[in-house]
Amino acid sequence: MEAFEAGFRSLYQAEGDALLERMGNALYPEDLIIGEVRYSVRRIRDTRISPESGLVRTEFYCVPQDGAKKKLERGWIVYLDIEAEDPEAKMTAFHHPKGYGFIKPDKRMMYHGVVAEKARDLIRQAGDNSFLHHEIMIMTPEKTVSRLDEFAFSRYPLFMLGFVSGEFDVFLQEIS
């Protein structure tokens, strides 16, 4: 078991479901100490698992804030299965966590996390507290548009450089 996983499990044992509910209800990053390392915990995706029960899978990109290099590569995805009180409401509460797990992100997931971080402010401006009602869209320098989940990062080997310099635009499309 990786140190991050062991540290998160230890934190969960100490705080229980209150930790998961706090994470589930957070749109903005929160810092957590996980196994003696401070991580910035950023919400990056919400997916409906079961529309009839309101069960949602929420993903968080946990990035170490220890000053060492390659922090994105050393990050982890924590996913949380939790019930949305009213998934149709723009501002919904998340309760009754059903479980959690870990994913070691590949480059595509890392890029998704960085783009979702930028989209988070747009979500808030739209009056939402989750990604349930909007698709994150990305426009390339060539003005082609695609959903973030389908974006071909591999076509842009210098994506992060272009993204940081503003060559790619991020916007939301409401899910109908």
C-alpha positions as CSV (number, residue, x, y, z in Angstrom):
1,M,0.0,0.0,0.0
2,E,1.3,3.4,-0.9
3,A,2.0,6.0,1.8
4,F,-0.8,8.3,0.5
5,E,-3.4,5.5,0.7
6,A,-2.2,4.5,4.2
7,G,-2.3,8.2,5.3
8,F,-5.8,8.7,3.9
9,R,-7.1,5.6,5.5
10,S,-5.6,6.7,8.8
11,L,-7.3,10.2,8.5
12,Y,-10.6,8.5,7.6
13,Q,-10.3,6.3,10.8
14,A,-9.8,9.4,12.8
15,E,-12.6,11.5,11.3
16,G,-14.9,8.9,9.8
17,D,-17.7,9.8,7.4
18,A,-17.5,13.5,8.5
19,L,-14.3,13.7,6.4
20,L,-16.0,12.3,3.3
21,E,-19.1,14.5,3.8
22,R,-16.9,17.6,4.2
23,M,-15.0,16.6,1.0
24,G,-18.3,15.9,-0.8
25,N,-19.6,19.3,0.0
26,A,-16.5,21.3,-0.9
27,L,-16.2,23.0,-4.3
28,Y,-13.0,24.9,-3.5
29,P,-9.7,23.3,-2.6
30,E,-9.1,22.3,1.0
31,D,-5.7,21.3,2.4
32,L,-5.5,18.0,4.2
33,I,-2.5,16.5,6.0
34,I,-2.3,13.0,4.7
35,G,0.5,10.9,6.1
36,E,2.6,13.9,7.2
37,V,2.3,15.7,3.8
38,R,0.0,18.7,3.1
39,Y,-2.1,18.0,0.1
40,S,-4.4,20.5,-1.8
41,V,-7.6,18.6,-2.4
42,R,-9.4,19.8,-5.5
43,R,-12.8,18.6,-6.8
44,I,-12.4,17.7,-10.5
45,R,-15.4,15.7,-11.5
46,D,-18.9,14.6,-10.5
47,T,-20.6,11.7,-12.2
48,R,-24.1,10.4,-11.6
49,I,-23.8,6.7,-10.8
50,S,-27.5,6.0,-10.0
51,P,-30.0,8.7,-11.0
52,E,-32.8,7.1,-9.1
53,S,-30.9,6.9,-5.8
54,G,-29.0,10.2,-6.2
55,L,-25.7,8.4,-5.9
56,V,-22.8,10.4,-7.3
57,R,-19.1,9.6,-7.8
58,T,-17.0,12.7,-6.9
59,E,-13.3,12.8,-7.8
60,F,-10.7,14.9,-6.1
61,Y,-7.1,15.5,-7.3
62,C,-4.9,15.6,-4.2
63,V,-1.6,17.4,-5.0
64,P,1.2,17.5,-2.5
65,Q,2.2,20.9,-1.3
66,D,5.7,20.0,0.0
67,G,7.8,22.1,-2.3
68,A,9.3,19.2,-4.1
69,K,9.3,19.0,-7.9
70,K,6.8,17.1,-10.1
71,K,3.9,17.6,-7.7
72,L,1.3,16.8,-10.3
73,E,2.9,13.5,-11.0
74,R,3.0,12.7,-7.3
75,G,-0.6,13.5,-6.8
76,W,-3.5,11.1,-6.3
77,I,-7.1,10.9,-7.3
78,V,-9.5,10.1,-4.4
79,Y,-13.0,9.1,-5.5
80,L,-15.9,9.2,-3.3
81,D,-19.4,7.6,-3.8
82,I,-21.9,9.8,-2.0
83,E,-25.6,10.6,-2.2
84,A,-26.7,14.0,-3.5
85,E,-29.6,15.3,-1.5
86,D,-31.2,16.8,-4.7
87,P,-29.1,16.1,-7.7
88,E,-31.3,18.4,-9.9
89,A,-30.7,21.4,-7.6
90,K,-27.9,23.8,-8.5
91,M,-26.7,23.9,-4.9
92,T,-27.1,20.4,-3.4
93,A,-25.9,18.8,-0.2
94,F,-24.0,15.6,-0.3
95,H,-24.5,13.1,2.5
96,H,-24.3,9.4,3.4
97,P,-20.9,8.4,1.8
98,K,-21.0,4.8,0.5
99,G,-17.2,4.4,0.0
100,Y,-14.0,5.7,-1.4
101,G,-11.0,4.6,-3.4
102,F,-7.8,5.7,-5.0
103,I,-6.4,6.1,-8.5
104,K,-2.8,6.9,-9.4
105,P,-3.4,9.4,-12.2
106,D,-1.9,9.1,-15.7
107,K,-0.9,12.2,-17.7
108,R,-4.5,12.5,-19.1
109,M,-6.0,12.6,-15.6
110,M,-3.4,15.1,-14.4
111,Y,-4.3,17.4,-17.3
112,H,-8.0,16.9,-16.6
113,G,-7.4,17.9,-13.0
114,V,-5.6,21.1,-14.0
115,V,-8.3,22.1,-16.5
116,A,-11.1,21.3,-14.0
117,E,-9.4,23.5,-11.4
118,K,-9.8,26.4,-13.8
119,A,-13.5,25.5,-14.6
120,R,-14.3,25.4,-10.9
121,D,-14.6,29.2,-10.8
122,L,-17.0,29.0,-13.8
123,I,-19.1,26.4,-11.9
124,R,-19.4,28.8,-8.9
125,Q,-20.3,31.7,-11.2
126,A,-23.1,29.6,-12.6
127,G,-24.5,29.2,-9.1
128,D,-23.6,25.5,-8.7
129,N,-21.5,23.7,-6.1
130,S,-20.6,20.6,-8.2
131,F,-19.9,19.6,-11.8
132,L,-23.3,17.7,-12.1
133,H,-25.0,20.2,-14.4
134,H,-22.3,21.2,-16.7
135,E,-19.8,19.7,-19.2
136,I,-16.4,21.3,-19.2
137,M,-15.5,22.2,-22.7
138,I,-12.1,23.2,-24.1
139,M,-11.3,25.2,-27.2
140,T,-7.9,24.7,-28.9
141,P,-5.8,27.4,-30.6
142,E,-7.3,26.2,-33.9
143,K,-10.8,27.0,-32.5
144,T,-12.0,23.4,-32.3
145,V,-14.1,22.6,-29.3
146,S,-14.5,19.3,-27.5
147,R,-15.7,18.0,-24.1
148,L,-12.9,17.8,-21.6
149,D,-13.6,14.0,-21.1
150,E,-13.0,13.5,-24.9
151,F,-10.2,15.9,-25.5
152,A,-7.1,14.5,-27.3
153,F,-4.3,15.8,-25.0
154,S,-1.9,13.6,-27.0
155,R,-2.3,15.8,-30.0
156,Y,-0.8,18.7,-28.0
157,P,2.6,17.5,-26.5
158,L,3.1,21.0,-25.0
159,F,-0.5,21.3,-23.7
160,M,0.4,22.5,-20.2
161,L,2.6,25.3,-21.6
162,G,-0.2,26.4,-24.0
163,F,-2.9,26.1,-21.3
164,V,-1.0,28.2,-18.8
165,S,-0.2,30.8,-21.5
166,G,-3.9,31.1,-22.4
167,E,-3.8,29.4,-25.8
168,F,-6.6,27.0,-24.8
169,D,-10.0,28.3,-23.6
170,V,-12.2,26.6,-21.0
171,F,-15.9,27.1,-20.8
172,L,-19.0,25.3,-19.6
173,Q,-21.9,23.8,-21.5
174,E,-25.1,23.1,-19.5
175,I,-26.2,19.5,-19.5
176,S,-29.9,19.4,-20.5
